[in-house]
Amino acid sequence: MTDRRRRIRRAGWIAFAAFLALAGALVVSTLRMGEERCEVTMVMNGREATVTARGATEPDAIRAAVTGACARIAQGRTQNILCLDSPPRAVRCE
């Protein structure tokens, strides 16, 4: 085997190892995402919605749940903005 072929083969193994490391890091970060889980109840104009969401942090999970609940109960963009600015009726995080 020539020296050039050895270098090409070695570079191939290095690239393969780098790919495996990147794929492993991606899997680990995906599994760690959503560690916090929160249930939020929002009320607006007599309508109520309770949504459970996950997030990397507790505030992220609460924000995601509020967004989901407001999407269910708000009618139109203006009401959705008002809902998002309103405090939740109830918040429960695990």
N, C-alpha and C positions, 0 to 999 in steps of 0.2 A: 504494500500500500504506500502510495506516495505521501510526501509531507503535506501537500496541498489537500489531499483527500482527508487526511487526519484532522486538519484544521477545520474543514467544512463539517465533518462529522461531529467534532467537538462543539462547534458553533451551533449545530442543530440540537445537540443535547442541552446546551445552555439555554437556547430559546425555548425548548420544551419544558425545562425546569422553571423558567420564568413564567411561562404560561400557566403551569400548575400552581405556582405560588399566587399568581393573580386570581385564578379561579377559586382557590381556597379562601383568599381574603374576601372575595365577593360573596361567597356562600356564608362565611362567618358574619359579615356585616349585615347580610339579609336576615339571617336568623336572629341577630341581636336587635334588629329594628322591631319596634312594636313591643318593647318590654313592659311599658306602662299601659294599663287598660282602665278607661274611665267611662262611666255612664252619666249622661247629662240630660236633665229635663228642662225644656224651654217652653214658655207660655207666651202667646201673643194673640190678642183679639179673641180670646176665648178658646183658642185652639192650643193643644198641648202635644208635644212630641218628646219621646225619650229615645235617645240613640246611644249606643255603645261604640267606642272607637279605641284604637290603639295608636301609640306614638312612641317615639324614642324617649321622650321625657313626659312627665305628667302634664305640663302646660301644653305640649304638642297634642297629647291625647284629648285634653279638654277642648282645645281649639278645633280639632277635627270633629268631635262629637257635637259641639255647638253649631258648626257649619252644616253638618248633616241634619240636625234637628231644625234649624232655621230654613233649610231648603224644603223641608216637609210642610212647615206651617205658614211660611210667609207667602203672600200673594203679590208677586211683582218685585222688581228690583228695590224700590224704595223701602218696602216693608222688610225685605231681606237685610238691607243695611241696618235698619232700626233694630231688627232682631239680633243681628250679630253684635250690636253695641249694648244690648240688654244683658243684665246679669242672669245667669241660670237660676231656675227655681231650686234645683237640687243637683249636686255633684257627688258622685261616689267613685273613688278610684281604688284600685287593688294593686 
